[in-house]
Amino acid sequence: MALTKHDKAAKVCDVVNCGKEAERSINMKQIAQSSLKLKDQGVRSAHLCKEHYKAFKKETKTSRELDQYY
């Protein structure tokens, strides 16, 4: 089984200046809607810790609600 670039390293939050353990993985298109600054922009998805995932959800709440209807 082939491993991707992200799977070789330990799951650590991809936000700049954060070294906490990652809880969730989010698509880069979705993260582009938020103000989170990531360490590496060349990946398909980014890993977020619990705190940054909560901030991401809070920032993108209205756009996610609109996406449900359309």
N, CA, C and O atoms as a MOPAC input file, in Angstrom:
PM7 MOZYME 1SCF
protein

 N      0.83700 1    -1.18200 1     0.00000 1
 C      0.00000 1     0.00000 1     0.00000 1
 C      0.87900 1     1.24100 1     0.00000 1
 O      1.79200 1     1.35900 1     0.81700 1
 N      0.61300 1     2.14600 1    -0.89400 1
 C      1.40800 1     3.36600 1    -1.00100 1
 C      0.95900 1     4.39000 1     0.02900 1
 O     -0.23500 1     4.56300 1     0.27600 1
 N      1.93100 1     5.06200 1     0.62100 1
 C      1.62600 1     6.08700 1     1.61600 1
 C      1.76000 1     7.46400 1     0.99500 1
 O      2.64400 1     7.69500 1     0.17000 1
 N      0.89200 1     8.37400 1     1.38700 1
 C      1.00300 1     9.74800 1     0.90600 1
 C      2.03400 1    10.49400 1     1.74400 1
 O      2.52600 1     9.97500 1     2.74600 1
 N      2.34900 1    11.68300 1     1.33500 1
 C      3.34200 1    12.50300 1     2.03400 1
 C      2.93700 1    12.76500 1     3.48500 1
 O      3.78100 1    12.74700 1     4.38200 1
 N      1.65200 1    13.00600 1     3.71000 1
 C      1.16500 1    13.29600 1     5.05700 1
 C      1.22800 1    12.07700 1     5.98100 1
 O      1.47100 1    12.22800 1     7.17800 1
 N      1.01700 1    10.88800 1     5.45100 1
 C      0.93400 1     9.69400 1     6.28500 1
 C      2.28000 1     9.23100 1     6.83600 1
 O      2.31200 1     8.42800 1     7.76800 1
 N      3.37200 1     9.70800 1     6.29300 1
 C      4.68500 1     9.29000 1     6.77300 1
 C      5.03700 1     9.92600 1     8.10700 1
 O      5.70700 1     9.30300 1     8.93100 1
 N      4.60100 1    11.14300 1     8.32900 1
 C      4.91000 1    11.86000 1     9.56100 1
 C      3.79600 1    11.66700 1    10.58500 1
 O      2.69100 1    11.23800 1    10.25200 1
 N      4.10500 1    11.98800 1    11.81300 1
 C      3.08900 1    11.92500 1    12.86200 1
 C      2.01200 1    12.96800 1    12.58100 1
 O      2.29000 1    14.00700 1    11.98200 1
 N      0.81300 1    12.69800 1    13.00300 1
 C     -0.30200 1    13.61000 1    12.76500 1
 C     -0.20300 1    14.79600 1    13.72200 1
 O     -0.56100 1    14.70000 1    14.89600 1
 N      0.28100 1    15.89700 1    13.20100 1
 C      0.45400 1    17.12700 1    13.96500 1
 C     -0.31900 1    18.22100 1    13.23600 1
 O     -0.40700 1    18.20900 1    12.00800 1
 N     -0.87000 1    19.15100 1    13.98000 1
 C     -1.63900 1    20.24600 1    13.40300 1
 C     -0.78400 1    21.01000 1    12.38400 1
 O      0.37700 1    21.32200 1    12.65100 1
 N     -1.36300 1    21.30800 1    11.21700 1
 C     -0.64900 1    21.96300 1    10.12800 1
 C     -0.70800 1    23.48900 1    10.17900 1
 O     -0.23200 1    24.14300 1     9.25200 1
 N     -1.26900 1    24.06600 1    11.22000 1
 C     -1.33200 1    25.51800 1    11.35400 1
 C      0.01500 1    26.02500 1    11.87300 1
 O      0.64500 1    25.39600 1    12.72300 1
 N      0.43600 1    27.16000 1    11.35000 1
 C      1.71300 1    27.75700 1    11.74300 1
 C      1.74700 1    27.96800 1    13.25500 1
 O      0.76100 1    28.40300 1    13.85000 1
 N      2.88800 1    27.65800 1    13.87100 1
 C      3.13500 1    27.81200 1    15.31300 1
 C      2.22900 1    26.95200 1    16.18900 1
 O      1.93300 1    27.33000 1    17.32200 1
 N      1.79000 1    25.81900 1    15.69100 1
 C      0.99200 1    24.89100 1    16.49300 1
 C      1.61800 1    23.50700 1    16.37300 1
 O      1.88000 1    23.03900 1    15.26400 1
 N      1.85500 1    22.86500 1    17.47700 1
 C      2.46400 1    21.54700 1    17.46500 1
 C      1.60300 1    20.49400 1    18.14200 1
 O      2.08800 1    19.42100 1    18.50100 1
 N      0.31700 1    20.80700 1    18.31600 1
 C     -0.59100 1    19.88300 1    18.99400 1
 C     -0.97500 1    18.72400 1    18.08300 1
 O     -0.81900 1    18.79300 1    16.86400 1
 N     -1.47300 1    17.67000 1    18.69100 1
 C     -1.89400 1    16.48300 1    17.95200 1
 C     -3.14000 1    16.79600 1    17.12700 1
 O     -4.07400 1    17.43400 1    17.61300 1
 N     -3.14300 1    16.34300 1    15.88200 1
 C     -4.24700 1    16.61200 1    14.96600 1
 C     -5.44000 1    15.71800 1    15.27800 1
 O     -5.28600 1    14.54500 1    15.61700 1
 N     -6.62200 1    16.29200 1    15.15600 1
 C     -7.86600 1    15.56600 1    15.40100 1
 C     -8.62100 1    15.31000 1    14.10200 1
 O     -9.22000 1    14.24900 1    13.93100 1
 N     -8.59600 1    16.28200 1    13.18100 1
 C     -9.37800 1    16.21700 1    11.94900 1
 C     -8.51700 1    16.54700 1    10.74000 1
 O     -7.46700 1    17.17900 1    10.85700 1
 N     -8.97800 1    16.11000 1     9.59000 1
 C     -8.33500 1    16.42000 1     8.33200 1
 C     -9.36000 1    17.13400 1     7.45100 1
 O    -10.46800 1    16.63500 1     7.25400 1
 N     -8.99000 1    18.29400 1     6.92400 1
 C     -9.91000 1    19.13100 1     6.15700 1
 C     -9.32500 1    19.38700 1     4.77100 1
 O     -8.11600 1    19.55700 1     4.61700 1
 N    -10.19700 1    19.41300 1     3.76900 1
 C     -9.81800 1    19.67800 1     2.39400 1
 C     -9.28600 1    21.10900 1     2.26200 1
 O     -9.79200 1    22.01700 1     2.92100 1
 N     -8.27900 1    21.31400 1     1.42600 1
 C     -7.65300 1    22.63100 1     1.26200 1
 C     -8.62500 1    23.66100 1     0.69300 1
 O     -8.51500 1    24.84200 1     1.02400 1
 N     -9.56900 1    23.25300 1    -0.15000 1
 C    -10.54500 1    24.19700 1    -0.68600 1
 C    -11.40100 1    24.78200 1     0.42900 1
 O    -11.76700 1    25.95600 1     0.38100 1
 N    -11.71400 1    23.98300 1     1.41300 1
 C    -12.50900 1    24.45000 1     2.53900 1
 C    -11.67900 1    25.35800 1     3.44500 1
 O    -12.17900 1    26.36900 1     3.93900 1
 N    -10.43800 1    25.00500 1     3.65900 1
 C     -9.57300 1    25.80800 1     4.53000 1
 C     -9.27100 1    27.16400 1     3.90400 1
 O     -9.02700 1    28.13000 1     4.62800 1
 N     -9.28100 1    27.25800 1     2.58400 1
 C     -9.03000 1    28.52300 1     1.90500 1
 C    -10.09200 1    29.56500 1     2.25600 1
 O     -9.84000 1    30.76300 1     2.12800 1
 N    -11.27100 1    29.13100 1     2.69400 1
 C    -12.34800 1    30.04700 1     3.07400 1
 C    -12.10500 1    30.67300 1     4.44000 1
 O    -12.74400 1    31.66600 1     4.78900 1
 N    -11.20200 1    30.11200 1     5.20500 1
 C    -10.94300 1    30.62300 1     6.55400 1
 C     -9.64200 1    31.42600 1     6.57300 1
 O     -8.95300 1    31.54600 1     5.55900 1
 N     -9.32500 1    31.96900 1     7.74100 1
 C     -8.11500 1    32.79000 1     7.86600 1
 C     -6.94300 1    32.01100 1     8.45300 1
 O     -5.95600 1    32.62100 1     8.86500 1
 N     -7.01900 1    30.70000 1     8.50400 1
 C     -5.93600 1    29.89200 1     9.06500 1
 C     -4.71600 1    29.91600 1     8.15500 1
 O     -4.84000 1    29.76000 1     6.94000 1
 N     -3.54800 1    30.10800 1     8.73500 1
 C     -2.28500 1    30.10400 1     7.99800 1
 C     -1.63000 1    28.74200 1     8.18800 1
 O     -1.34900 1    28.34100 1     9.31700 1
 N     -1.38700 1    28.03200 1     7.09200 1
 C     -0.84000 1    26.68200 1     7.16100 1
 C      0.64900 1    26.65100 1     6.88900 1
 O      1.18800 1    27.52900 1     6.21600 1
 N      1.31700 1    25.62300 1     7.42300 1
 C      2.75800 1    25.44300 1     7.22900 1
 C      3.07600 1    25.08100 1     5.78900 1
 O      4.02800 1    25.60600 1     5.21000 1
 N      2.28100 1    24.18400 1     5.20400 1
 C      2.54700 1    23.67600 1     3.85800 1
 C      1.30100 1    23.84800 1     3.00700 1
 O      0.24300 1    23.31800 1     3.34700 1
 N      1.40900 1    24.57900 1     1.90900 1
 C      0.26900 1    24.81500 1     1.02400 1
 C      0.17100 1    23.77800 1    -0.09300 1
 O     -0.81700 1    23.76800 1    -0.82700 1
 N      1.16600 1    22.91100 1    -0.23900 1
 C      1.20900 1    21.98900 1    -1.36400 1
 C      0.57800 1    20.63500 1    -1.11400 1
 O      0.95200 1    19.66200 1    -1.77000 1
 N     -0.35200 1    20.53900 1    -0.20200 1
 C     -0.99800 1    19.25600 1     0.08100 1
 C     -2.48800 1    19.35700 1    -0.23300 1
 O     -3.02400 1    20.45800 1    -0.35200 1
 N     -3.14800 1    18.22500 1    -0.36600 1
 C     -4.57800 1    18.19800 1    -0.66300 1
 C     -5.43300 1    18.50700 1     0.55400 1
 O     -6.47200 1    19.15900 1     0.45100 1
 N     -4.98500 1    18.03500 1     1.70000 1
 C     -5.75000 1    18.26600 1     2.92600 1
 C     -4.79500 1    18.62600 1     4.05600 1
 O     -3.60700 1    18.30800 1     4.01700 1
 N     -5.33800 1    19.28800 1     5.04800 1
 C     -4.53100 1    19.71000 1     6.18600 1
 C     -5.11600 1    19.12000 1     7.45900 1
 O     -6.32900 1    18.95500 1     7.58700 1
 N     -4.24200 1    18.81100 1     8.38600 1
 C     -4.66700 1    18.28200 1     9.67400 1
 C     -4.80100 1    19.43100 1    10.66000 1
 O     -3.94400 1    20.31300 1    10.72500 1
 N     -5.89200 1    19.41100 1    11.43100 1
 C     -6.15200 1    20.46600 1    12.40300 1
 C     -6.33800 1    19.87200 1    13.78700 1
 O     -6.92700 1    18.80300 1    13.94500 1
 N     -5.82700 1    20.58300 1    14.79300 1
 C     -6.04700 1    20.17500 1    16.17300 1
 C     -7.46500 1    20.58500 1    16.57200 1
 O     -8.17200 1    21.23100 1    15.79900 1
 N     -7.86200 1    20.21500 1    17.75000 1
 C     -9.22500 1    20.47200 1    18.20900 1
 C     -9.54700 1    21.96700 1    18.23600 1
 O    -10.62700 1    22.38100 1    17.81400 1
 N     -8.61000 1    22.77100 1    18.73200 1
 C     -8.83100 1    24.22000 1    18.83500 1
 C     -8.96000 1    24.88600 1    17.46500 1
 O     -9.84500 1    25.71800 1    17.26000 1
 N     -8.07500 1    24.52200 1    16.52100 1
 C     -8.12300 1    25.13700 1    15.20000 1
 C     -9.32000 1    24.63000 1    14.39600 1
 O     -9.85800 1    25.37200 1    13.57400 1
 N     -9.74700 1    23.39000 1    14.61200 1
 C    -10.93600 1    22.88300 1    13.94400 1
 C    -12.16900 1    23.65600 1    14.41700 1
 O    -13.05000 1    23.97900 1    13.62000 1
 N    -12.22700 1    23.94800 1    15.71600 1
 C    -13.33400 1    24.71800 1    16.27300 1
 C    -13.35100 1    26.12600 1    15.67300 1
 O    -14.41400 1    26.63900 1    15.32600 1
 N    -12.18000 1    26.74800 1    15.55100 1
 C    -12.08200 1    28.07800 1    14.94500 1
 C    -12.49500 1    28.03300 1    13.47600 1
 O    -13.17800 1    28.94000 1    13.00000 1
 N    -12.09000 1    26.99200 1    12.75300 1
 C    -12.46100 1    26.82700 1    11.34800 1
 C    -13.97500 1    26.71700 1    11.20900 1
 O    -14.56600 1    27.35900 1    10.34000 1
 N    -14.60300 1    25.91400 1    12.05200 1
 C    -16.05200 1    25.74800 1    11.99800 1
 C    -16.77400 1    27.06000 1    12.28500 1
 O    -17.78000 1    27.37200 1    11.64800 1
 N    -16.26000 1    27.82400 1    13.24000 1
 C    -16.87900 1    29.08500 1    13.61700 1
 C    -16.80300 1    30.09700 1    12.46800 1
 O    -17.77400 1    30.80300 1    12.19500 1
 N    -15.65600 1    30.16500 1    11.80200 1
 C    -15.45400 1    31.12000 1    10.70600 1
 C    -16.28300 1    30.78000 1     9.47500 1
 O    -16.74200 1    31.68300 1     8.77600 1
 N    -16.48100 1    29.50600 1     9.20100 1
 C    -17.13000 1    29.08700 1     7.96300 1
 C    -18.58200 1    28.66400 1     8.16900 1
 O    -19.16800 1    28.03100 1     7.29000 1
 N    -19.15900 1    28.99600 1     9.29300 1
 C    -20.51700 1    28.54900 1     9.61400 1
 C    -21.54000 1    29.00800 1     8.57800 1
 O    -22.32800 1    28.19700 1     8.09200 1
 N    -21.54100 1    30.27500 1     8.23700 1
 C    -22.55600 1    30.78100 1     7.31300 1
 C    -22.39800 1    30.20200 1     5.91400 1
 O    -23.39700 1    29.87400 1     5.27200 1
 N    -21.18300 1    30.06900 1     5.43100 1
 C    -20.98300 1    29.51700 1     4.09700 1
 C    -21.34500 1    28.03000 1     4.05100 1
 O    -21.84400 1    27.54700 1     3.03400 1
 N    -21.10200 1    27.31800 1     5.12300 1
 C    -21.49000 1    25.90100 1     5.16500 1
 C    -22.99700 1    25.74600 1     5.21100 1
 O    -23.54000 1    24.81000 1     4.62500 1
 N    -23.68600 1    26.65700 1     5.90600 1
 C    -25.14600 1    26.61400 1     5.93700 1
 C    -25.73100 1    26.90200 1     4.56600 1
 O    -26.69200 1    26.25000 1     4.15600 1
 N    -25.16200 1    27.87700 1     3.84600 1
 C    -25.63800 1    28.18400 1     2.50400 1
 C    -25.40100 1    27.02200 1     1.54600 1
 O    -26.22200 1    26.77700 1     0.66300 1
 N    -24.29100 1    26.30400 1     1.70600 1
 C    -23.97900 1    25.17100 1     0.85400 1
 C    -24.99000 1    24.03600 1     1.03600 1
 O    -25.22100 1    23.25800 1     0.11100 1
 N    -25.57800 1    23.94100 1     2.19900 1
 C    -26.57300 1    22.90100 1     2.44400 1
 C    -27.81700 1    23.12800 1     1.59300 1
 O    -28.43400 1    22.17100 1     1.12500 1
 N    -28.18400 1    24.38200 1     1.39300 1
 C    -29.41300 1    24.69800 1     0.68300 1
 C    -29.25500 1    24.66700 1    -0.81800 1
 O    -30.23300 1    24.42900 1    -1.52600 1
 N    -28.04400 1    24.90200 1    -1.33800 1
 C    -27.83300 1    24.96800 1    -2.77900 1
 C    -27.02100 1    23.84800 1    -3.29100 1
 O    -26.76100 1    23.77200 1    -4.49100 1

